[in-house]
Amino acid sequence: MRQNPERRARTFRLIAVLSLALGLALPATPSFAQAAGQVHVKIVKAGLLVGGGVGSGTLVYRGKTYPFRITGLSFGITAGATVGRLDGWASDIREVGDFAGTYSSVGGGFALLGGVNGVHLRNEKGVTIVLQGPKAGLELAANISQVSISLR
């Protein structure tokens, strides 16, 4: 028995509409969404009331490595000097240029010869960086920090 051509066309249109609706309901793939990158940082900090730090690092984003420079100031209770190596992730990156900018955080820490450092930063473009790692030196800190990252 042959199927009616009009019924076949209606069935095809229904399948096409359902496929389109299903495609729109699924979440975006990473190529269309914001992506995350792996971050490695080495930083030296020192201060008494007002602290400062400088360092360098790399961002691995979508298979490419981008070196960057980091500088920062902290205001609050700061005393001591440390050297740290931090590793973590940067998220909500739309394009690599969004990673550069001014980040802010509120935090604190303590190190007596050695310790663990952790920081959660966010910039004006919505990029969030979460880092942690060991630090060496002597430091007592409870402060507000501003960090600037510039890609090389």
C-alpha positions in Angstrom: 0.0 0.0 0.0 1.4 3.4 -1.0 1.5 6.2 1.5 -0.3 9.5 0.6 2.4 12.1 -0.5 0.6 14.8 1.6 0.8 12.7 4.7 4.5 11.9 4.1 5.2 15.7 3.8 3.3 16.4 7.0 5.3 13.6 8.8 8.6 15.1 7.5 7.7 18.6 8.7 6.8 17.3 12.1 10.1 15.5 12.4 11.9 18.6 11.3 10.1 20.8 13.8 10.7 18.3 16.7 14.5 18.1 15.7 14.8 21.9 15.7 13.0 22.2 19.1 15.3 19.5 20.6 18.4 21.2 19.3 17.3 24.5 20.8 16.5 22.9 24.1 20.0 21.3 24.5 22.7 23.3 26.3 25.3 25.1 24.2 28.5 23.2 23.4 31.8 24.6 24.8 32.7 26.0 21.5 29.8 28.4 21.7 29.8 28.9 25.5 32.3 30.6 27.7 35.4 28.5 28.3 37.8 27.9 31.1 41.6 27.9 31.1 44.3 26.5 33.4 46.4 29.1 35.2 49.9 28.8 36.8 51.4 31.8 38.7 54.7 32.5 40.6 54.5 35.6 42.8 56.6 37.4 45.4 54.8 39.6 48.0 56.0 41.9 50.7 54.5 44.5 52.9 53.9 46.4 56.1 50.4 47.8 56.3 50.3 48.2 52.5 51.6 45.2 50.6 52.7 44.7 47.0 53.5 41.8 44.8 54.8 41.0 41.3 55.0 37.8 39.4 54.4 36.0 36.1 52.4 33.1 34.9 50.8 31.3 32.1 47.2 30.8 30.9 46.5 27.6 28.9 43.4 28.4 27.0 41.9 26.3 24.1 45.2 24.5 23.6 47.4 27.6 23.5 49.7 29.0 26.2 49.6 32.7 26.9 52.3 34.2 29.2 51.2 37.1 31.5 52.6 39.5 34.1 50.8 40.1 37.4 51.2 43.0 39.8 49.1 43.8 42.9 48.5 46.0 45.9 46.8 45.1 49.2 45.5 47.4 51.9 44.7 46.4 55.4 46.7 44.4 58.0 49.8 43.1 56.1 53.2 42.2 57.6 55.9 40.0 56.1 57.2 38.6 52.8 56.3 35.4 50.9 57.1 33.6 47.7 54.3 31.5 46.3 53.4 29.2 43.4 49.7 29.0 42.6 47.8 26.8 40.2 44.1 26.8 39.3 41.5 27.8 36.8 40.1 30.9 35.1 36.5 30.6 34.1 33.9 32.6 32.1 36.5 33.6 29.4 34.8 34.5 26.1 38.0 35.4 24.3 41.6 35.4 25.5 41.7 39.2 25.9 39.1 39.0 28.6 41.7 37.4 30.9 43.7 40.7 31.1 42.4 43.3 33.5 42.0 44.4 37.1 40.9 41.8 39.6 39.8 42.3 43.2 39.5 40.1 46.2 39.1 40.2 50.0 41.0 37.7 52.0 43.8 36.9 54.4 46.4 34.4 55.2 49.2 33.3 57.5 52.6 31.7 56.8 55.3 30.9 59.2 58.2 29.6 57.0 55.6 27.8 54.9 51.9 27.7 54.4 49.1 27.3 51.9 47.8 30.2 49.8 44.4 30.4 48.2 42.7 33.2 46.3 39.4 33.9 44.4 39.6 36.8 42.0 37.1 38.4 39.6 37.7 41.1 37.0 35.5 43.7 35.3 34.8 41.4 32.3 33.3 38.7 34.6 36.4 36.3 34.4 36.9 34.4 37.7 40.2 33.0 38.8 40.5 30.5 41.6 44.1 29.6 42.6 45.8 27.7 45.4 49.2 26.5 46.3 52.2 26.5 48.7 53.9 29.7 49.9 57.2 30.2 51.8 58.1 33.0 54.1 56.6 34.9 57.0 53.3 36.7 56.6 50.2 37.8 58.4 47.5 39.4 56.2 43.9 40.4 56.3 43.3 42.8 53.5 41.6 44.0 50.3 43.6 43.3 47.2 43.7 44.6 43.7 45.6 42.6 41.1 46.4 43.6 37.5 47.1 41.0 34.8 48.6 41.9 31.5 49.1 39.5 28.7 52.6 39.6 27.1 
